Amino acid sequence: MGRRNYPEDDGFYYDYEDTGARGNTRRRRKKKKRRKWLFVLEILLLLIAAAGLFAGVQLYRMDRVKLGDILVNNLSLSGDYRNIALFGVDSREGNLESGTNSDTIIICSINKKTKDIRLVSVYRDTYLDNTDGSYRKATECYSVGGARQSVNMLNTNLDLDIEDFVTVDFSAIVEMVDLIGGIDMEITDEELTWLNGYCEENSRVTGVSYEPLTSSGYQHLDGIQALAYCRIRYTEGWDYKRTDRQREVLGKILEKAKAQPLKVVSIANEMIPHIATSLTTTELISLATGIMSYNIADSTGFPFDRQTADIAAGDCVIPVNLAANVSQLHSYLFGEENYTPSDAVQQISSRIISDTGIQ
C-alpha cells in the first residue's frame, strides 16, 4: 500500500498506512460526516414540507366558490391549454362575489407544454350577451351574477372553455406588490398627476399610507402606487391603455415573484381576505410552486376590431363583427388558423349588429 499524508487534530501531518486502526478511524469520520449531511438534508426537507403544509392551510382559508353549471365550449385544443378568468372588482367593502362591477376582466391562457402565458383583457365596456337574456357592458355581468355569470359570459361570447376563476379586490394588489418589495415602472408626465390622485383614494379605501411621486420617469412603485397606476384611464388611450397598464403590472409581479419564490407563502397568507377563487388548494399550490417555469409570452386586448357608440346600454365598446373577432382570438391564443365560430357566437354577432348598426 502507498503512503499518504492526512491532517490530524493538532494541525500537523503524519505518514501512516491507510489500513488497520487508523483506516477504521478515517472511515468512522466519513460516516459521521455523512450522517451530519443527511441530518441537515432531513431538516431542510422537513422545513420545505412544513412550509407547504402552512401554505395549504392558509390557502384553504381563501373564499372558495363553486361555480356549478358552466357553459363550456368544446375546444379542439383544450387538452393543450388551461384557461382561467381573472377578475378585478371595484369593491371598497371587500365584496368579491357579486354586487360590484368587474373593472378588470382578463383571460389567462396557459400553454401546458411550454408554460407560456397569454393574457387577453376583455374591455370592460364591451357590448356582449350577458347570458341572462340581456345585452349590456361586460363589466356589469359580475354585479348581477358574480363569477359564475361572468365566466359563462366569456365562454358563450368567445367560444371558450373556462372553468376556473380568481377574483381580487383593491387591497390584493396593494398587499401583493408590497410583499414582493415593489415594482419598477416608467411613468409619463401625463400619468403622474392621475397616479397621485388615485393614490389618495386608494389610501382612503385600503387604510394604507403612501408617498406621492414627485417626478415622472423610471420609478419604484409601492402597492398603493401600483394600484393607482392600474386604475388610470383618463390619459391618451383611455380605457384601452388602462388594460395595457394592468397587464404590465401583472408581468412585473410575476418577474419579482420568480426572483424570490419563497415569498409565495407570505403572499398567500396576507392576500387571503382579498381573494375568491374556484381553484382547489392543490391547484393553487401547484401553480405557485411552479412559478419559475411560467413566462408571459404576450398580451393584448379584446375586441381587436372595435368602435365606440353611445347606445341604450350606455357608452359601449362595440365589436366590429364579433364572430370575426372570436376567430382572431382563437388564432392568437391557440394558434388555430381559420377558426370557425360556433352557431351561438354567430347569432350573438348578428344580434350586436342589429342592436348597434355596426358591422
Secondary structure as UniProt FT lines:
FT   STRAND          3..7
FT   TURN            9..10
FT   STRAND          13..17
FT   HELIX           20..60
FT   STRAND          63..64
FT   TURN            76..77
FT   HELIX           78..80
FT   STRAND          81..89
FT   STRAND          102..111
FT   TURN            112..114
FT   STRAND          116..122
FT   TURN            124..125
FT   STRAND          126..129
FT   STRAND          135..137
FT   HELIX           138..158
FT   STRAND          164..168
FT   HELIX           170..179
FT   TURN            180..181
FT   STRAND          183..187
FT   HELIX           189..206
FT   STRAND          217..221
FT   HELIX           223..231
FT   TURN            236..237
FT   HELIX           238..259
FT   HELIX           261..263
FT   HELIX           264..271
FT   HELIX           272..274
FT   STRAND          275..277
FT   HELIX           281..289
FT   HELIX           291..293
FT   STRAND          295..302
FT   STRAND          306..311
FT   TURN            312..313
FT   STRAND          314..319
FT   HELIX           322..334
FT   TURN            337..338
FT   HELIX           343..356
//
